[in-house]
Amino acid sequence: MAVQRDYEIMILLTEEFNDSELKTWVFNYAKNLRKFNVSDISVISRGKHNLAYSIVNKTKGNYIQLNFSSMPKYINNFANTLKLDSHVLRFLIFNKETN
C-alpha cells in the first residue's frame, strides 16, 4: 500500500476574483481534490499582489497556498487539473517530506 506524503501547492490566480468568488473557487478545488483521497487539506490565502512581470497581460494575481496529504501517484492528476484551469496563471508543487 502506498504511503501518503505531505504536499504544498502555491497557486497564482488571476486578479478578477473578489473575496467570495475566491473562496468558492478554492472550496470547489478542495472538493475536487477529495476525489483522489486527499486528506488534511488546509487553505491559506496569501492575498493579491503585483507581479514582477506580466503573465498573459495580467499585472496582479491572487496567491493561494494549499497544504494536504496525498499518495504520490495523484500529484500529476492535480497538476493537469491546474493546467486546464484558465484562472490559474502559475503553480508550483512542493513535496514537504524531509529525509
C-alpha positions as CSV (number, residue, x, y, z in Angstrom):
1,M,0.0,0.0,0.0
2,A,1.3,3.4,-0.9
3,V,2.1,5.9,1.8
4,Q,0.6,9.4,1.9
5,R,3.0,12.3,1.8
6,D,2.6,15.9,2.7
7,Y,2.5,18.4,-0.2
8,E,2.1,22.1,-0.7
9,I,0.8,23.8,-3.8
10,M,1.3,27.5,-4.3
11,I,-1.2,28.8,-6.9
12,L,-1.2,32.2,-8.7
13,L,-4.7,33.0,-9.8
14,T,-6.0,35.9,-12.0
15,E,-7.0,39.0,-10.1
16,E,-10.6,39.0,-11.3
17,F,-11.8,37.2,-8.2
18,N,-13.4,39.1,-5.4
19,D,-13.2,37.5,-1.9
20,S,-16.4,35.4,-2.2
21,E,-15.6,34.2,-5.7
22,L,-12.1,33.3,-4.5
23,K,-13.5,31.3,-1.6
24,T,-15.9,29.5,-3.9
25,W,-13.0,28.6,-6.4
26,V,-10.9,27.3,-3.5
27,F,-13.7,25.3,-2.0
28,N,-14.6,23.7,-5.3
29,Y,-10.9,22.8,-6.0
30,A,-10.6,21.4,-2.5
31,K,-13.7,19.3,-3.1
32,N,-12.2,18.1,-6.4
33,L,-9.1,17.0,-4.6
34,R,-11.1,14.8,-2.2
35,K,-12.0,12.6,-5.2
36,F,-8.3,11.5,-5.1
37,N,-8.4,10.5,-1.4
38,V,-6.6,13.7,-0.3
39,S,-6.7,14.4,3.4
40,D,-5.7,17.1,5.8
41,I,-6.5,20.0,3.4
42,S,-5.7,23.5,4.6
43,V,-6.0,26.6,2.6
44,I,-4.2,29.9,3.1
45,S,-4.9,33.0,1.1
46,R,-1.7,35.0,0.6
47,G,-3.6,37.9,-0.9
48,K,-3.5,39.9,-4.1
49,H,0.0,41.2,-5.2
50,N,1.6,43.0,-8.1
51,L,3.5,40.6,-10.3
52,A,7.2,41.2,-11.1
53,Y,6.4,40.8,-14.8
54,S,3.1,40.4,-16.7
55,I,1.7,37.0,-17.3
56,V,-0.9,36.7,-20.1
57,N,-1.2,40.5,-19.9
58,K,-2.0,40.3,-16.1
59,T,-0.1,42.5,-13.7
60,K,-1.7,41.4,-10.5
61,G,-2.6,38.0,-9.1
62,N,-4.2,36.2,-6.1
63,Y,-1.8,33.8,-4.3
64,I,-3.3,30.7,-2.7
65,Q,-1.5,28.1,-0.7
66,L,-2.9,24.6,-0.3
67,N,-1.4,22.1,2.1
68,F,-2.6,18.5,2.0
69,S,-1.6,14.8,2.3
70,S,-1.9,12.5,-0.7
71,M,-0.4,9.5,-2.4
72,P,2.4,10.5,-4.8
73,K,0.6,8.8,-7.8
74,Y,-2.1,11.5,-7.8
75,I,0.1,14.6,-8.0
76,N,0.3,14.5,-11.8
77,N,-3.5,14.5,-11.8
78,F,-3.6,17.6,-9.6
79,A,-1.1,19.4,-11.9
80,N,-3.1,18.5,-15.0
81,T,-6.3,19.9,-13.4
82,L,-4.5,23.1,-12.7
83,K,-3.0,23.4,-16.2
84,L,-6.5,23.2,-17.7
85,D,-8.0,25.9,-15.5
86,S,-7.9,29.3,-17.3
87,H,-7.8,31.2,-14.0
88,V,-4.5,29.7,-13.0
89,L,-1.5,31.7,-14.2
90,R,1.2,29.7,-12.5
91,F,1.5,27.0,-9.8
92,L,4.3,25.1,-8.0
93,I,4.0,21.8,-6.1
94,F,6.3,21.1,-3.2
95,N,6.9,17.8,-1.5
96,K,7.2,18.7,2.2
97,E,8.8,15.4,3.2
98,T,12.2,15.7,4.8
99,N,14.8,13.0,4.6
